[in-house]
């Protein structure tokens, strides 16, 4: 019953989020996000450097990988929440605040495990693709886009690159996993993938759709009604 209530509350919040994204015109949204990206160029450069440092250290030092990758995606969601509050982007405030809470909860319940040897190669493939295009997000930056995106794409600031990167890290997690974190993140990412393509003309967001669908299909292959809505998914290790 408790789990069912959680899903109802989350579902309601998601409907509110999706509804609020339609309150502004594509032109207004584009203006806001372009402004955010432009004003936070130095912060974006810092996030890119931090991302590379954490990934490299995490890959080479297995003992520290879980805490490093957890801290990175928690930082990305927290920073995106703060940026959204600063610029009063209501949907993004709700999105990243929810995902931040779910990430913390998953880590504390030992449901955020980056044991790369325990996952199938296909998980690594989607994880790598998502990380590349989350880091090198080819939108919202000035020309030459392919070059400026390497440092100044708004990772940790606005939704699409940040959601894609979080999805990518979730792709490379091993069991036990947090169903709630993965499903909520995947559904939001899927929505904004379609939103970016059809409302904002950000065709690079097709990668969001691909990574989100992979997470959803991976979840659907192993879930039952009871495991989602009835049984508390507690890891007793």
C-alpha positions as CSV (number, residue, x, y, z in Angstrom):
1,X,0.0,0.0,0.0
2,X,2.8,2.4,0.9
3,X,4.5,1.8,-2.4
4,X,1.3,2.3,-4.3
5,X,0.8,5.7,-2.6
6,X,4.4,6.7,-3.6
7,X,3.7,5.9,-7.2
8,X,0.4,7.8,-7.2
9,X,2.1,10.8,-5.7
10,X,5.0,10.6,-8.2
11,X,2.6,10.1,-11.1
12,X,0.6,13.2,-10.1
13,X,3.8,15.3,-9.8
14,X,4.9,14.1,-13.3
15,X,1.6,15.2,-14.8
16,X,2.0,18.6,-13.2
17,X,5.6,18.8,-14.6
18,X,4.5,17.8,-18.1
19,X,1.6,20.3,-17.9
20,X,3.8,23.2,-16.9
21,X,6.1,22.7,-19.8
22,X,3.3,23.8,-22.1
23,X,2.7,27.1,-20.3
24,X,5.4,28.9,-22.4
25,X,5.8,29.1,-26.1
26,X,8.8,27.4,-27.8
27,X,10.2,30.9,-28.5
28,X,10.1,31.8,-24.8
29,X,11.7,28.5,-23.7
30,X,14.4,28.9,-26.3
31,X,15.2,32.4,-25.1
32,X,15.4,31.3,-21.4
33,X,17.6,28.3,-22.1
34,X,19.9,30.2,-24.4
35,X,20.2,32.9,-21.7
36,X,21.0,30.3,-19.0
37,X,23.7,28.7,-21.2
38,X,25.3,32.0,-22.1
39,X,25.4,33.3,-18.6
40,X,26.8,30.0,-17.1
41,X,29.6,29.3,-19.5
42,X,32.3,29.2,-16.8
43,X,30.2,27.0,-14.6
44,X,29.6,24.7,-17.6
45,X,33.3,24.5,-18.2
46,X,33.9,23.6,-14.6
47,X,31.2,20.8,-14.8
48,X,32.8,19.4,-17.9
49,X,36.2,19.2,-16.3
50,X,34.7,17.7,-13.1
51,X,32.9,15.1,-15.2
52,X,36.0,14.0,-17.0
53,X,38.0,13.8,-13.7
54,X,35.4,11.8,-11.9
55,X,34.9,9.3,-14.8
56,X,38.6,8.7,-15.3
57,X,39.3,8.3,-11.5
58,X,36.2,6.1,-11.1
59,X,37.2,3.8,-14.0
60,X,40.7,3.2,-12.6
61,X,39.9,3.1,-8.9
62,X,37.2,0.5,-8.4
63,X,36.9,0.9,-4.6
64,X,36.0,4.6,-5.0
65,X,33.8,4.2,-8.1
66,X,30.4,3.9,-6.4
67,X,30.8,7.0,-4.2
68,X,32.4,9.1,-7.0
69,X,29.7,8.3,-9.6
70,X,27.0,8.7,-7.0
71,X,28.4,12.1,-6.0
72,X,28.7,13.2,-9.6
73,X,25.1,12.5,-10.6
74,X,23.8,13.9,-7.2
75,X,25.8,17.1,-7.9
76,X,24.4,17.4,-11.4
77,X,20.8,17.1,-10.2
78,X,21.4,19.5,-7.3
79,X,23.2,22.1,-9.4
80,X,20.4,21.9,-12.1
81,X,17.8,22.4,-9.3
82,X,19.7,25.5,-8.0
83,X,20.0,26.9,-11.5
84,X,16.3,26.3,-12.2
85,X,15.4,28.1,-9.0
86,X,17.7,31.0,-9.9
87,X,16.0,31.4,-13.3
88,X,12.6,30.3,-12.1
89,X,12.1,27.4,-14.4
90,X,9.4,25.6,-12.6
91,X,9.3,22.2,-14.4
92,X,13.1,21.9,-14.0
93,X,12.9,22.7,-10.3
94,X,10.4,19.8,-9.7
95,X,12.2,17.4,-12.1
96,X,15.7,17.7,-10.5
97,X,14.5,18.0,-7.0
98,X,12.7,14.7,-7.3
99,X,15.5,12.9,-9.1
100,X,18.0,14.3,-6.5
101,X,15.9,12.8,-3.7
102,X,15.6,9.5,-5.5
103,X,19.3,9.3,-6.1
104,X,20.1,9.9,-2.4
105,X,17.5,7.3,-1.4
106,X,18.8,4.7,-3.9
107,X,22.4,5.2,-2.7
108,X,21.4,4.8,1.0
109,X,19.5,1.7,0.2
110,X,22.5,0.3,-1.7
111,X,20.5,0.3,-5.0
112,X,23.1,2.4,-6.9
113,X,25.9,0.0,-7.8
114,X,28.4,0.7,-10.5
115,X,30.0,-2.8,-10.7
116,X,30.9,-2.7,-14.4
117,X,32.0,-6.4,-14.5
118,X,28.5,-7.5,-13.5
119,X,26.5,-5.9,-16.3
120,X,26.0,-7.0,-19.9
121,X,27.9,-5.2,-22.7
122,X,24.8,-3.6,-24.1
123,X,24.4,-1.7,-20.8
124,X,27.9,-0.3,-21.3
125,X,27.1,0.6,-24.9
126,X,24.0,2.7,-24.0
127,X,25.9,4.2,-21.0
128,X,28.8,5.3,-23.1
129,X,26.6,6.8,-25.9
130,X,24.6,8.7,-23.3
131,X,27.7,10.0,-21.6
132,X,29.2,11.2,-24.8
133,X,26.2,13.2,-25.9
134,X,25.4,14.4,-22.4
135,X,28.9,15.8,-22.1
136,X,29.0,16.9,-25.8
137,X,25.5,18.2,-26.1
138,X,25.1,19.8,-29.5
139,X,22.6,22.4,-28.8
140,X,22.2,25.8,-27.0
141,X,25.9,26.8,-27.6
142,X,27.3,29.2,-30.1
143,X,29.0,28.2,-33.3
144,X,31.2,26.3,-33.9
145,X,28.8,24.1,-32.0
146,X,30.9,20.9,-32.2
147,X,33.8,22.7,-30.6
148,X,32.0,24.9,-28.0
149,X,29.9,22.0,-26.9
150,X,33.0,20.3,-25.5
151,X,33.2,22.8,-22.7
152,X,30.2,25.0,-22.7
153,X,27.1,22.8,-23.3
154,X,24.9,23.3,-20.2
155,X,25.5,20.0,-18.4
156,X,24.3,20.4,-14.8
157,X,22.3,23.5,-15.8
158,X,19.3,22.6,-17.9
159,X,17.3,19.5,-18.5
160,X,18.3,17.7,-21.7
161,X,22.1,17.2,-21.3
162,X,21.7,16.6,-17.5
163,X,18.9,14.1,-17.8
164,X,20.8,12.3,-20.6
165,X,23.9,12.0,-18.4
166,X,22.0,10.7,-15.4
167,X,20.3,8.1,-17.7
168,X,23.7,7.1,-19.0
169,X,25.0,6.5,-15.5
170,X,21.9,4.5,-14.6
171,X,22.5,2.3,-17.7
172,X,25.8,1.1,-16.2
173,X,24.4,0.2,-12.8
174,X,24.3,-3.4,-11.6
175,X,21.6,-5.1,-9.6
176,X,20.0,-4.4,-7.2
177,X,18.7,-1.3,-8.8
178,X,16.2,1.3,-7.8
179,X,13.0,0.8,-9.8
180,X,11.6,4.1,-8.8
181,X,14.7,6.1,-9.7
182,X,15.2,4.4,-13.1
183,X,11.6,4.6,-14.2
184,X,11.0,8.1,-13.1
185,X,14.2,9.3,-14.7
186,X,13.6,7.4,-17.9
187,X,10.0,8.7,-18.3
188,X,11.0,12.3,-17.7
189,X,14.0,11.9,-20.1
190,X,11.7,10.3,-22.7
191,X,9.2,13.1,-22.5
192,X,11.9,15.8,-22.8
193,X,13.5,13.9,-25.7
194,X,10.2,14.2,-27.7
195,X,9.6,17.7,-26.3
196,X,13.1,18.9,-27.5
197,X,12.6,17.4,-31.0
198,X,9.1,18.5,-31.7
199,X,8.8,21.8,-29.7
200,X,12.3,23.2,-29.8
201,X,13.8,21.6,-32.9
202,X,16.7,20.0,-30.9
203,X,17.1,16.9,-33.0
204,X,20.1,15.8,-31.0
205,X,17.5,14.9,-28.3
206,X,16.9,11.6,-30.2
207,X,19.7,10.3,-28.0
208,X,17.5,11.0,-24.9
209,X,14.7,8.9,-26.4
210,X,17.1,6.0,-27.2
211,X,18.7,5.9,-23.7
212,X,15.3,6.3,-21.9
213,X,13.7,3.6,-24.0
214,X,16.6,1.3,-23.2
215,X,16.1,1.8,-19.4
216,X,12.4,1.3,-19.7
217,X,12.8,-1.9,-21.7
218,X,15.4,-3.2,-19.3
219,X,13.1,-2.5,-16.4
220,X,10.0,-4.1,-18.1
221,X,11.9,-7.3,-18.8
222,X,12.4,-8.0,-15.1
223,X,9.5,-6.4,-13.3
224,X,6.2,-7.7,-12.0
225,X,3.2,-5.8,-10.5
226,X,4.1,-7.0,-7.0
227,X,7.8,-5.9,-7.3
228,X,6.7,-2.4,-8.2
229,X,3.6,-1.7,-6.2
230,X,3.5,-4.2,-3.4
231,X,6.9,-5.4,-2.2
232,X,9.3,-3.0,-0.6
233,X,12.5,-3.3,-2.6
234,X,14.9,-3.5,0.3
235,X,18.4,-4.8,0.0
236,X,19.4,-6.6,3.2
237,X,23.0,-7.1,2.3
